[in-house]
Amino acid sequence: MSRIFNLFLKGSLFFTLIISCNEYQKVLNSDDNNQKYKAAEEYYNNGEYRRANRLLEQLVPVYRGKPQAERLVYFFADSYFQTRNYYLASYQFESFIKSFPKSQKLEEASFFAAKAHYMMSPIYSLDQDETNTAIEKLQIFMNNYPKSKFTDECNQLISELQNKIEKKEFEVAKQYYTIYDFRAAIKSLDNFVVEFVGSKFREEALYFKFLASYEIAINSIQSKKYERLIDLKQLHNNIVRYYPETLFEEDLSNKMKTVEKEINTFAN
């Protein structure tokens, strides 16, 4: 009995879907713009953004310059955002901002135009031009709307984007250590620490600088070895001063035993 009921339910849903698709196609191919307007609004309000988008694409040129245009263009831009077509969403929101500079929806349109760039920001390992653009757009929004209801979200988004850029730069610097180019690693990690003072990767950057410096010092010729060991000891002191509970304490301690032993050899 249950199996029959499930088959009946599936059949009913399939039949309803077919009718819905047929009705949508009829509206889409209709010449009645009033009918399309009502249908587009209904689809949009029901969260059927793809269907709404196709109807709005037809309606926006028809209603350009008319009272309904502002509402339609906003819906059109947002339907792209909701369907994750962020490039076109940003473009359409920017178009809305230029076309309706006195709109009550101007703040929202400006925010989502900027957020669309955030959504287009790639993973940290790829080129970060879009990430920088997103930060710039979000910052401009916050400057224009300092008391916006979106301020907290903007700060969060900017923080995430900046963290992505920092991770990108840190991984590039660390890569020099991975390929045993220790001098390039030290220089690159130094630049990272200076440029991103408050970065959450700072501790790890100092650790890898220590590792690169350790390899150079331990394997140095005798005439340069002592001075480099002393510099390495100072670097270790700086790390534990800034990060007394560093995650790398065990490895640092083990390597410093070797360093102290080498220094004592010179002293003796």
Order of alpha helices (4+ residues) and beta strands (2+ residues): alpha-alpha-alpha-alpha-alpha-alpha-alpha-alpha-alpha-alpha-alpha-alpha
